[in-house]
Amino acid sequence: MNKIIYYISIISCIAIINVSCESDIRNIARESGTTTTPDETTNPYTSEVNPVDINTDGFDFLDKMKGHWVGNNLVISDTYEWFAWDYRPISESHVHGIHEGGSMGNLLTSFFVTDFKGKRTIMARNGGLLNGIYRTSYFVMDKVENRDDGSKYYRLVDAKGGAALMSMELRFKQDSLYFNSYTSNLGSRIPSRHMTCKVKKMHTELAENAAIATNYPQNTPAWDFSSGLENLYIAPGETEPRSATYLAQGATNDVFQLSAESLDPWRIDQHPRLGYLQIDITADPAISNAQAMLIYLSRDPLTDINGYYSLDPNAYDTVLHFPSLSEGENQFLVTYLHPGTYYVNITADMDGDGAISVGDITHPQQIMTIDPEGQHQITINNINVQN
C-alpha cells in the first residue's frame, strides 16, 4: 500500500517537557525563507498581553479553523510524513481537536470565543496528559494580519506571560494551514519553536455537519473569562504564577481526577457534545508476538469485509484518530470524541514500525456511532487476518 499511517508520541507534544528546536528549521507560518521567533522584528519576548478585539477583526478564525486537516508535522527535528487533526465545532463558538497518543497521553487544542481583559476575543485551551502529569494552558489571540500572498495570520500567546512563555501562530491560505508552536518550559528558558505543522483541509462535511448542529460560528462567549484566570499553577520556590497554566500529577493517567485536582476551570466533563469510546481488545494467538497495537478511527473503512487492507489509497487520509498501545496493553479509552460514525480498526503491528505494513494482522470492518456526550464501548475479538 502507498499510504503509511504514522504514529507520533505525545511525549514530543507536551510543553512541560524540556525540548529545543534546531535553528535551521523553516518556519512555515511565516514568509518563505525566514526563521524568526515570535515577534522578533519588534519586541521578541514581551510578557504584555493585549487581546485582539474580534468585533474589529479575527472572528473569521473560527470558520477557517474547522475541518479535517491532513498533512505532515515536524516536532523538534523529527518529521512525521502523515498527521491529522479533526477540528469540529462543539458549540456555537467553540471548535475542538485532539490527538490521542495512546496510553502515554494526549494533546488537545481548542479555540473559543470569550471576554478577556475587557475585550471580546478568541482564546485557546491547549494541553494534555502524559504519564500522570496533567497540564492545560490558556492562550489569547493578540495579533491578526493579512499577508501580501493572500493568506491570513493569527497569533495566540500565553494569557498570563505572553509570548515570553508560550505562543502559537497559524496561517491560512486557501485550503492550507501552517501551524507553529513555541514553548519555554513554562518560563525556564527563551521560547523556541517546538512544532511546525503543514496540513490541508479535507472531508469538510464532518465539520460542516457539526457547524449546522451547533449553529456555529457565533460571536458569543463559550466560557466566561471576563474576570480573568484564577488558581493558576505556581512553580516550586515561587510566589506568583508565570503562565496561564493548570497542572496536577498523579500515579495514573486519570484525566477526570487530575483535571479536577489541577483546578482547571474548564474540565473534560464540562465540554458539550464530546463523548467517549472504550475499546477492548480480545487477545488472539495470532497476535501474541505483536510489538504494538495500532488503533485507527476513520471516516472510511481501512479494511474490507474479510479484513484485508483497502486498495483505495484515499481511505487512509480519512483517519481521524490514531492512538497506539504498547506491547501487552489491550484496552483504551478515547476521550473528547466528536459525535458521528467511525470505522474502528485495530492493527497488530508485528514488525514494530509503528505503521500499517505488509505482515501486520487486522480484522474485518467494524463501525461505531458515537452519540453527543455518549459513553460507548466496543470489543474487537477477531484480529487474525494477516495482510
SULRA-V163436 format. One record per run of one state. SS is the DSSP state (A for helix, B for strand, O for the rest). FROM is the first residue (numbers start at 1). TO is the last residue. Records with the same first field share a line. If there is no record, write none. Layout:
BEGIN
SS=FROM-TO / FROM-TO
END
This chain:
BEGIN
O=1-9 / 13-60 / 66-66 / 76-77 / 92-93 / 101-104 / 117-118 / 131-132 / 147-151 / 159-161 / 174-175 / 184-191 / 203-204 / 215-244 / 250-254 / 262-267 / 271-274 / 282-284 / 288-291 / 299-302 / 304-308 / 310-312 / 322-323 / 327-330 / 338-339 / 350-360 / 363-366 / 371-374 / 381-384 / 387-387
A=10-12 / 61-65 / 205-214 / 255-261 / 268-270 / 285-287 / 313-318
B=67-75 / 78-91 / 94-100 / 105-116 / 119-130 / 133-146 / 152-158 / 162-173 / 176-183 / 192-202 / 245-249 / 275-281 / 292-298 / 303-303 / 309-309 / 319-321 / 324-326 / 331-337 / 340-349 / 361-362 / 367-370 / 375-380 / 385-386
END
